[in-house]
Every structure is written in structure tokens, then in C-alpha cells.
Amino acid sequence: MTTEERILLLQSTPFFGATNERSVALLLGLSKTIHLSEGEFFFHQNDKGDSLFLLEKGSAEIFKTFNGIDYVLRTVNNGDCFGEMALIDFTPRSATVRAKTDCTAIEISSKALHSLYQQDCEQFLIVQMNVSREVSRRLRLSDERWFQSQVENNCTSSS
């Protein structure tokens, strides 16, 4: 993928929408490209995290492990971002991410985002607001799924 294509890909995502080309180019220049084979891990639950990932190519599943059983939370595909929570709350990774297929991803570190802050505070703020909106959207969906499961459990219990 060319640099121009990568810039457009980042700008098309919820996290980096409305950011200018110069800012995205800065982030790309400070980021790593990660290549994983099917079955390899981006990171594990409870790992220390200081970066987010944009999946350029492939598919990966995000899951939590409890009592030796993996529970899939969601699948990410081309253009999806993940791993951002570690940048927001500075706590260990809350889930594991494993490549379902061969994957290529851009790893954007907190250090790269800090450089954007130093270079262009307004663009950094746009990224932060975008990440907050996307995390809020995911929380809203999660709340709705939880609510629906409670309603279904109550309907089943009262029958």
C-alpha cells in the first residue's frame, strides 16, 4: 500500500476522520507496520499497552478468556481500529487479539500521538474526540446487548 493510500485509509476510519493529511503523515512516519500470520497474537489480555492498531489487511478476533474458555467479543476487519482503551485509561489490555487470517496493521503508539500533540494541538484534539466518540458508541452497543440479555433472561425465568 502506498503512503497516500495509507493516509486515505486512516482518514476513512472513525478514529482519524477529519484529520488533515500532514497530521496523518506524521503519525504514519512515527508508527510501525506489523505483519502477523494466522493464529499469531497482536497482544494478550493483561499485557501492558501503549498503542492502538489499524488493521490494513486481514481479520482478527478480540476475545476475553475466563476459566480457560475464550469468549469472542467481536471480529475486526480491514480498516478497523482496536487497542485504544490502553491509551485512554493506562491500564493493562482488557482482551486478547488474535489474527484469524494473515494480517497487516499499523501500530500507532502513545508516543506518536504525543508528537502530534506537540506539533498540532488542534489535530490531536480531533483524534482524541474521535476516539472518545467511537469508544462511547461501542459502550452504547455493549450496554444494549447486556440489556437485551437481561430482558431475555427475565422472560425465560418468568415462563
N, C-alpha and C positions, 0 to 999 in steps of 0.2 A: 504494500500500500504506500502511495506517495505521501509526502508531508502534507500536501494540500488536501488529499483525501482524508488523512487522519484529522486534520483541523476541522474539516466539514463534519466528520463523524462525531467528534467531541461536541461541536456546536449543535448537533442534532439531538443530543441527549438532554434529559431533564436537568442534570447537574450543571451543564455548561452552556445551556441555551442563553442567548442574549449576550454572551461574552464576545469580545472582539478578537479578530484574527491574531493580533500581536500578543494578546494575553494567552491565548490557547497555544500559540507557537512557543512562548516562554515556558509554559507548563510541559509541553511535549519535550522541549530541549532538556528539561531537568528530570524527566521521567525515564523509566526503564521499560523495555519491551520484554514480556515474559512469554516463553513458549512451553506449554505443558502437553504431555501425551495423555491419552485417555487413561483415567484412573489415578493420575497424579493429583496432588493437592496444592491449591493456592495457599491455604492456611488451615489450621485446626482450631477447633473450639478451645478457648482459654489461652491461645497464643497471644503474645503482645502484638499490638497492631499500631502502625503509624502511617498507613497508606490506604488508598481506595484503588479499585481496579475498574477499568473499562474493557469489556470483552469485545475484542475486534473480530474474532472469528472463533466459532465453536459453540459449545453448550456445556454448562456446568450446573451441578445441583448444590443447593445450600441446605444443609441439614444439621440437626442437633442430635446428639447421642444421649440416651437415658437408659440406664440399666442394660447396657450392651445392645440396645436397639436404635437404629438410625431412623429419625423422623424427618422426612423431606419437608422443608418449609416452602421452597419454590425453586424453579429452574430459571437460570439466566441464559440468554442467547446473545447473538451479535448485537452490539450497541447498548447492552445493559451495563449498569454500574453496580458495584457491590463493595462491601467492606468499609463503607463511610462511617458507620457508627463508632468505630475505634478513633476516628478523627474528631468526633464530636464530644464523646464522653470520657476519653482517655482511659477506658477500661479494657480488659482482655477481650479478644474476639468472642462473640456470643454464639457463633456457629462455625461449622466446617464447610469449606467449599472444595468440591472435587470435580475435576474435568470429566464430563460424560463422553466427550469426543476430544480429539486433538484441539488445543486452544491456543490462541494468541491474544494477549491482553496488554494494555498499557497500565503500568503501576505508577500512580501519582502519589508521592509522599507528602507528609505534612510539611516537610522542609521545602518542597516545590511550591506548595500553597503559601507558605510564609514568604517566599521570594516574590510571589505575585502580590502579596500584601505590601511588601516594601516597594515594589515597582509601581503598582497601580491600585491604590486602596479601594477605589470605586468598583473596579472589576473583581477584586477579591470579595467585596460585599455582595456583588451579584451572585458569585459562586456560592457563598455561604447561604444566601437567601434561597437559591435554587435547591441546595442540599436540604435545607430545613423544610421546604415545601414537599420535596419528594419523601423525606422521612415521615412527615406528617401524613401524607397520602397513604403510605404503607401502613402506618399505625391505624389509620381510619379503616383500611381494609381488614387488618388483623382484628380490630375491635368488632367489626361486622361479622367476621367468621366466628369469633368467640360467641357473640350474641346469638347467632343462628344455631350454634351447637347447644347453647343453653336452652333455647326455645324447643329444639328437637328433643333434648333430654327430658324436659318438663312434660312435653306431650306424651313421650313414651312412658314416663313414670306414672302419669295420671290415668293411663289407659287400663 
